[in-house]
C-alpha cells in the first residue's frame, strides 16, 4: 500500500520519469492541447503564467484576436462519466460544482501549489485533503470560470 509521505523534488523527478516511461507508447499523438475561450484574457493568462508557473510557448496579438499557448508539462485526457464526476467533486469540493471540464495539475509540492493558486487569485473551495485514491488534492475556482484541482501523488 502506498504511503501518505509527501515526495521531495528529487524523489518526484524519479517517480515522474518512471510514470512517463510507462506512458511512452502514446501512438502518433504529439500533443494534447486544451483551449479555453475566456472574456477575461489577461486575468486568466496571469493566473496560469505568473501564479501557477506555466511558461509561454507561443503568443500572438493580431486583429483577429489574442492568444497564448502555455507549456504545462505532459498532458493526459481523463474521460469520466457523470457518476464519477459527482464522486470526485464530492470528495474534492464537498458537492457537485464543476462543469464538463475541470483542469487538474500535478505538482511536486501540494503546499506550494496551494499557495501559488491562492496568491494568483484562485479561491479554495475544497481541501487540502488526501483523497480516497491516496492523492493529496485541493480544489479551486479560478479565473476563466474553471475548476482547478492541484494534486500531489504519494510515494509508491
N, C-alpha and C positions, 0 to 999 in steps of 0.2 A: 504494500500500500504506500502511496506517495505521502511524503511528509508535508507539513504546512510551513516549513522553513523557507524564508524568502531568499532567493538567489542573489549572489553578488555579481557584479559586472562580468568577471572572467568566467564564472560558472554559467552565467546566462549565455554568453557567446558560444561556449562549447555545446550547451543544450540546443541552442538555436541552430548551430551548424548541423547537429545530428538530425534535427527535425527537417531542415531544408534538404539534407541528403535523401531522406525518406520521400520527399516530395519532388525530387529532381526530374522524374519522368512525368512531365506535365503535357506531353503531346507537343503540338505545334503552336500553342498559345505562348506568346512572348510577354504579354502584359494584360492585367485586368485593370480597367480604369472605371472609376465611379465618377459620374459628372453630376454636380449639384447645381441646380439653377436657383439663384437667390436674388432677392431685391437689395439686400444689404451687403454687397460685394466686398467692400473694404473691411467691414467688421468680420466677415467670415474668413477672409484671407488672413487678417491679423490673428484671429483665433488659432487657426491651424499652423500658420507660419511662425509667428512670434511666440504664441502661447504653447503650442504642442511640439514645436521644433522641426516641422516639416520644411524641407528646402525646396527652392524653386528649381524646377527642371526647365520650364519654358513659360513665358508670359507674353501677352500681347494686349495692345490698346489701339484699336482700329475704329474707323467709323461704323463698322458693323457690330462692335461691342468689345468688351474686355474679357480676358480670361487668364487663368494661370493653371499650370499643371504642377502639382507639388509631389515631390518624392515622399513616399510613405512606406518604404521597406517593401517586403514581399506582400503579395495580395492573395487572398483566398476568397471564394464566393461561398457563403453559407446559405443554404436554402432550407427553410424550416416551414412546417405547417402552422396554421393559426394556433392550434392547441399548444405546440411547443413554444411559440412566441408568447402566449399568455403565461406559461410557466416561467420562462426566462424573465419577463417583465415583473412578475410577482416576486421572484427571488431577488432581482437586482433593484427594483424600484418600489415594490410593495403593492403595485396594481398595474393593470394594462395601460401603458402610457405611450408606447412607441407606435409609429405608423408602419407602413410596409417596409421601410428601410431604416436600419439602425446601424451606425458605424461603431466598430469595435477596434481598438488599437492596443496591441500588446507592448508593454514596457518592461525593462529590467527591474524597475523600482516603482511599485504602486504608489508609495507615499509622494515621491517626486512628481509622478504623473497627475495625481490628485491636486497637488499644489499648483502645478502648471495650468491645469484646466480651470481651476478656480481663479487664478490670477488673470487668465486670459478672458474671463467673462463667462465661463461655464457655471451653471447653477447645479450644485449637487442635489440629486433627488433620491439617491439610494446608495447605501453602503458608506464606507467600505466594509465588505464582508468577505468571508470565504464561502463561496457558492457550494451547493451540494456536489458539483462536479470537481471540487477541490481546487478552484481557481480564485485568487484574490481579485475582486471586482468592485468597481464603483460606477454608478450611472449618473450622467449629466444631461441637462438640457443645454444645448449650445447654440450659438448664433447660426442662423440659417434654418431655424425651426427643426433641428435634428436632435436625435438622441445619440449620445456617445457613451459607450462602455469603455473604460480603461481597465486593463487587466494585467495580471502577472501570473504566469504559470508557476506552480510549485516545482520543487526539485523532484525528479523521478525517484 
